[in-house]
């Protein structure tokens, strides 16, 4: 099956090792060295790693202890979010020179829809190259980019020629690209789902494509429909300039592991106070409350409950938090607890579709 025009032109810009690169930018003596961002205490975790550190297997969310074991000469630097935000704002100014359809995913990555753009440039590939050069000229930081007909493929493509590169998947290349793509590269396929797919003989997109919608729905529930569509190049999610907040949360990492539910309940009271403030500040209410637990061995667990009415006050939701904590026995001592609200009371606008046809 061939995809039919009109095609959108989507760019995914992803800064290269952003936090580590900012540290190198501000401290040139760190360039070319193995860096981990996030502080060097034994109880800490790596927020980001330079490419030099990644060669030794150091990656984000890894414990500092393990990072030191893998790379004894690693240099730990503290996070500087004020600086990250400052440079991110400069980078976004460059994006807006080309289009107002910019959807930031974080401080260091964003989607751009350049189907129609302020430069009247018909080549999304050229626009991506210009943007990457402007980012470097203005900030001294390198970026990579992926270009294709939808957000999913553009995001996958941005990883292909990292660092400091870009990859365009043209409309006529999309189907072949997806058929050859390893399933663990598909959005929404984590380690558990990938392992399940491997057991079913699904290793690349073409294997996934052989499964009917009914089979995929039976095997993967609601996600089955998503997998069925994306492997066929169907992903109609538009670039959303004003991203809708999907959750409000807060979490705490403890200096010493906690093994008593009584102590945990005390910590959860403090976290709930913070959640209540954030819900009030964002004028949000939610129906789903989730308790996040990270154990001392770094395994994670989430427990959630959804109610029929919206909540935002601690007096309303804390009884549920207590219920979730005592829902089942803890597997180990705990190093982190978190609470979050989702299923929020935020109105969603219907997308406006504009059909356009240009040379890609």
Residue pairs with C-beta under 8 A, 6 or more apart in sequence:
1 175
1 232
2 175
3 149
3 171
3 174
3 175
3 233
5 171
5 357
6 355
6 356
6 357
6 358
7 149
7 171
7 357
7 360
8 113
8 115
8 149
8 150
8 238
9 113
9 114
9 115
9 124
9 147
9 149
9 358
9 360
10 111
10 112
10 113
10 114
10 124
10 147
10 148
10 149
10 150
10 151
10 153
10 154
10 239
11 111
11 112
11 114
11 124
11 127
11 128
11 131
11 145
11 146
11 147
11 154
12 109
12 110
12 111
12 112
12 145
12 146
12 147
12 151
12 154
12 155
12 157
12 158
13 95
13 109
13 110
13 112
13 128
13 131
13 132
13 135
13 143
13 144
13 145
13 158
14 108
14 109
14 143
14 144
14 145
14 146
14 155
14 158
14 159
14 162
15 21
15 91
15 108
15 109
15 135
15 141
15 142
15 143
15 144
16 51
16 141
16 142
16 143
16 144
16 162
16 163
16 164
17 48
17 49
17 50
17 51
17 54
17 163
18 48
18 84
18 107
18 108
18 141
19 37
19 47
19 48
19 79
19 84
19 108
20 35
20 36
20 37
20 48
20 49
20 50
20 51
20 53
20 77
21 50
21 141
21 142
22 80
22 83
22 84
22 87
22 141
23 30
23 35
23 37
23 77
23 80
24 30
24 31
24 35
24 50
25 139
25 140
25 141
26 80
26 83
27 77
30 75
30 77
32 52
33 50
33 52
33 75
34 49
34 50
34 52
34 53
34 55
34 56
34 58
34 71
34 73
34 74
34 75
35 49
35 50
35 52
35 53
35 74
35 75
35 76
35 77
36 46
36 47
36 48
36 49
36 50
36 53
36 58
36 64
36 67
36 74
36 75
36 76
36 77
37 46
37 47
37 48
37 49
37 76
37 77
37 78
37 79
38 44
38 45
38 46
38 47
38 48
38 64
38 76
38 78
38 79
39 64
39 76
39 78
39 79
40 64
40 76
41 64
42 64
42 65
43 64
43 253
43 255
43 335
44 63
44 64
45 61
45 62
45 63
45 64
46 58
46 59
46 60
46 61
46 62
46 63
46 64
46 67
47 60
47 79
48 60
49 58
49 59
49 60
49 67
51 163
53 67
53 71
53 74
56 70
56 71
56 74
57 70
57 71
58 67
58 70
58 71
58 74
63 298
64 76
67 74
68 74
84 107
84 108
85 107
87 139
87 141
88 104
88 107
88 108
90 138
90 139
91 135
91 138
91 139
91 141
91 143
92 102
92 104
92 110
94 131
94 134
94 135
94 138
95 102
95 110
95 112
95 131
96 102
97 118
97 119
97 134
98 112
98 114
98 117
98 118
98 119
98 121
98 127
98 130
98 131
99 112
99 113
99 114
99 116
99 117
99 118
100 241
101 112
101 113
101 114
101 239
101 241
102 110
102 111
102 112
102 239
102 241
103 110
103 111
103 112
103 239
103 240
103 241
103 243
104 110
104 243
105 111
111 151
111 154
111 155
111 239
112 131
112 239
113 238
113 239
114 121
114 124
114 127
115 356
115 358
116 356
117 127
119 127
121 127
122 358
122 359
124 147
124 168
124 360
125 147
125 166
125 168
128 145
128 147
128 166
128 168
129 145
129 166
131 143
131 145
132 142
132 143
132 144
132 145
132 164
132 166
135 141
135 142
135 143
136 142
136 143
142 163
142 164
143 164
144 158
144 159
144 161
144 162
144 163
144 164
144 165
144 166
145 158
145 166
145 167
146 153
146 154
146 155
146 156
146 157
146 158
146 159
146 160
146 166
146 167
146 168
146 169
147 154
147 157
147 166
147 167
147 168
147 169
148 154
148 157
148 168
148 169
148 170
148 174
149 169
149 171
149 174
149 233
149 360
150 233
150 235
150 236
150 237
151 235
151 237
151 239
152 187
152 230
152 235
152 237
153 169
153 174
153 177
153 178
153 233
153 235
154 169
155 187
156 181
156 185
156 187
157 166
157 167
157 168
157 169
158 166
158 167
160 167
161 167
169 177
170 360
171 360
174 233
175 232
175 233
178 205
178 209
178 230
178 231
178 232
178 233
179 204
179 205
179 206
179 209
179 231
180 204
180 205
180 206
181 204
181 205
182 203
182 204
183 189
183 194
183 197
183 198
183 202
183 203
183 204
183 205
183 207
183 208
184 191
184 194
186 205
186 208
186 227
186 230
186 231
187 230
188 223
188 226
188 227
189 197
189 227
193 220
193 223
196 219
196 220
197 203
197 207
197 208
200 219
201 207
202 208
202 211
205 231
208 216
208 227
208 231
209 231
209 232
211 219
211 228
213 224
213 225
213 228
215 224
216 224
216 225
216 227
216 228
217 224
217 225
217 228
218 224
220 227
229 235
238 351
244 346
244 348
245 282
245 284
245 344
245 346
246 342
246 344
247 286
247 340
247 341
247 342
247 344
248 275
248 278
248 279
248 282
248 284
248 286
248 340
248 341
248 344
249 275
249 278
249 290
249 292
249 338
249 339
249 340
249 341
250 271
250 274
250 275
250 278
250 338
250 339
250 340
251 271
251 292
251 336
251 337
251 338
251 339
252 267
252 270
252 271
252 336
252 337
252 338
253 294
253 335
253 336
254 267
254 334
254 335
254 336
254 337
257 296
257 333
257 334
257 335
258 264
258 267
258 333
258 334
258 335
259 330
259 333
259 334
261 325
261 326
261 330
264 325
264 334
264 337
265 322
265 325
267 337
268 291
268 318
268 321
268 322
268 325
268 337
268 339
269 318
271 337
271 338
271 339
272 314
272 317
272 318
272 321
272 339
273 314
275 314
275 317
275 339
275 340
275 341
276 312
276 313
276 314
279 285
279 286
279 312
279 341
280 312
284 312
284 341
284 344
284 345
284 346
285 310
285 311
285 312
285 341
285 344
285 345
286 310
286 311
286 312
286 341
286 342
286 343
286 344
286 345
287 306
287 307
287 308
287 309
287 310
287 311
287 343
288 304
288 305
288 306
288 307
288 341
288 342
288 343
289 304
289 305
289 311
289 317
289 320
289 321
289 324
289 339
289 340
289 341
290 302
290 303
290 304
290 339
290 340
290 341
290 342
291 302
291 303
291 304
291 321
291 324
291 325
291 337
291 338
291 339
292 300
292 301
292 302
292 336
292 337
292 338
292 339
292 340
293 300
293 301
293 302
293 303
293 330
293 334
293 336
293 337
293 338
294 300
294 334
294 335
294 336
294 337
294 338
295 301
295 330
295 331
295 332
295 333
295 334
295 335
296 332
296 333
296 334
296 335
297 332
298 335
299 331
299 332
301 331
303 324
303 325
303 327
303 328
304 324
305 320
305 323
305 324
306 343
307 320
310 345
311 317
311 341
312 341
317 341
321 339
